[in-house]
Amino acid sequence: QLQASGGGLVQAGGSLRLSCAASAGTISNYDMGWFRQAPGKEREFVAAIRYNSANTYYTEAMKGRLTISRENSKNRVHLQMNNLNPEDTAVYYCAAPDPRPILSSWRRVWSPHGMKYWGKGTLVTVSS
C-alpha cells in the first residue's frame, strides 16, 4: 500500500516536496518512481531511484528542477520539485516495479506499464 502526499496549490516558481509512504511492508528492496498525469493526458514518468539510492533518473522535461531521495529506515520516498510552472499541474503518483529490474535495463523499465504497485496520487496545482 503506497500513499503519496505533499501536493497542493503553489504559485509559478514555487516548490513542493512530495512524499510516498508504504503503509504495509517495506520499500527498502524496491526501486521507486514517480509519475504524473495531467488532465486529458496520459500518465508519464517523472523520476526514479534505485533501492539503495545508487542511481537516479529524471524526465528531461523536469530535469534540473527535481531531486528524488529516499529514507528506507522510514519507509519513505521523496520528490523535491522546484521552479514549478503551470504545465507541471497534475496528479502525482508513486509506483514500484516488481521484481526489481536489473541495472543494465533499468531506465527502460520506467513506463506506467512497467509498474506493479501504485499509490494513490496527490494533486499538484501550479497557478500562473
C-alpha positions as CSV (number, residue, x, y, z in Angstrom):
1,Q,0.0,0.0,0.0
2,L,1.6,3.2,-1.2
3,Q,0.3,6.7,-0.4
4,A,1.6,9.9,-1.9
5,S,1.2,13.2,-0.1
6,G,2.5,16.7,-0.1
7,G,0.6,18.1,-3.1
8,G,-1.2,21.4,-3.1
9,L,-1.6,24.8,-4.7
10,V,1.6,26.7,-5.4
11,Q,2.4,29.7,-7.5
12,A,4.6,29.5,-10.5
13,G,8.2,29.5,-9.5
14,G,7.4,27.8,-6.2
15,S,8.5,24.5,-4.7
16,L,6.8,21.4,-3.3
17,R,8.1,18.3,-1.7
18,L,6.1,15.2,-2.3
19,S,6.4,12.1,-0.1
20,C,5.4,8.5,-0.7
21,A,4.9,6.2,2.3
22,A,4.3,2.5,2.5
23,S,1.6,1.6,5.0
24,A,2.4,-2.1,4.8
25,G,5.6,-3.9,4.0
26,T,8.9,-2.3,3.3
27,I,10.1,-0.3,0.3
28,S,13.8,-0.8,1.1
29,N,14.1,-3.6,-1.5
30,Y,12.2,-1.8,-4.2
31,D,13.2,0.7,-6.8
32,M,10.7,3.5,-6.6
33,G,9.4,6.0,-9.0
34,W,7.2,9.0,-9.5
35,F,4.7,9.5,-12.4
36,R,2.2,12.2,-13.1
37,Q,-1.0,12.6,-15.0
38,A,-2.3,15.9,-16.2
39,P,-5.9,16.4,-17.1
40,G,-6.7,14.8,-20.5
41,K,-3.2,13.4,-20.8
42,E,-1.6,10.1,-20.4
43,R,0.4,9.2,-17.3
44,E,4.1,9.9,-17.7
45,F,7.3,9.1,-15.9
46,V,8.8,11.8,-13.7
47,A,11.7,10.3,-11.6
48,A,13.1,7.1,-10.2
49,I,15.5,6.0,-7.6
50,R,17.3,2.7,-7.1
51,Y,16.5,0.7,-4.0
52,N,19.9,1.7,-2.5
53,S,19.9,5.3,-3.8
54,A,22.9,4.5,-6.0
55,N,21.1,5.6,-9.2
56,T,18.5,8.2,-10.1
57,Y,16.7,9.0,-13.3
58,Y,14.7,12.0,-14.3
59,T,12.4,13.0,-17.1
60,E,14.1,15.5,-19.4
61,A,11.0,17.7,-19.1
62,M,11.8,18.5,-15.5
63,K,15.5,17.7,-15.2
64,G,17.3,20.2,-13.1
65,R,14.2,21.0,-11.1
66,L,13.8,17.7,-9.4
67,T,15.5,15.7,-6.7
68,I,14.3,12.3,-5.8
69,S,15.5,10.8,-2.5
70,R,14.5,8.0,-0.1
71,E,14.7,7.1,3.6
72,N,14.5,3.4,3.7
73,S,14.5,3.5,7.5
74,K,11.3,5.5,7.4
75,N,9.8,3.6,4.5
76,R,9.5,6.8,2.5
77,V,10.5,8.3,-0.8
78,H,10.5,12.0,-1.5
79,L,10.4,14.2,-4.6
80,Q,11.5,17.8,-4.3
81,M,10.2,19.9,-7.1
82,N,11.5,23.4,-7.7
83,N,10.7,26.3,-10.0
84,L,7.3,24.8,-10.8
85,N,5.2,26.1,-13.7
86,P,1.6,25.7,-14.7
87,E,2.5,22.8,-17.1
88,D,3.5,20.8,-14.0
89,T,-0.1,20.7,-12.8
90,A,-1.1,17.1,-12.5
91,V,-1.8,14.3,-10.1
92,Y,1.5,12.8,-9.0
93,Y,1.8,9.1,-8.2
94,C,4.5,6.9,-6.6
95,A,5.0,3.4,-8.0
96,A,7.3,0.5,-7.9
97,P,8.2,-2.3,-10.4
98,D,8.4,-5.9,-9.2
99,P,10.6,-7.7,-9.5
100,R,13.4,-5.2,-9.2
101,P,14.8,-4.5,-12.6
102,I,18.4,-5.3,-13.5
103,L,20.7,-2.3,-13.8
104,S,21.5,-2.8,-17.4
105,S,17.9,-2.2,-18.5
106,W,16.9,0.0,-15.6
107,R,15.9,3.1,-17.5
108,R,13.7,1.2,-19.9
109,V,11.5,-0.1,-17.1
110,W,10.2,3.3,-16.2
111,S,6.9,3.5,-18.0
112,P,3.4,3.1,-16.5
113,H,3.1,-0.4,-18.0
114,G,6.3,-1.4,-16.2
115,M,5.0,-0.7,-12.7
116,K,3.4,-3.3,-10.5
117,Y,2.5,-1.2,-7.4
118,W,0.8,2.2,-7.5
119,G,-0.1,4.5,-4.7
120,K,-3.0,6.9,-4.5
121,G,-2.0,10.2,-6.1
122,T,-1.6,13.7,-4.8
123,L,-2.7,16.7,-6.7
124,V,-0.2,19.4,-7.6
125,T,-1.7,22.7,-8.9
126,V,0.6,25.4,-10.1
127,S,-1.0,28.8,-10.7
128,S,0.4,31.4,-13.0
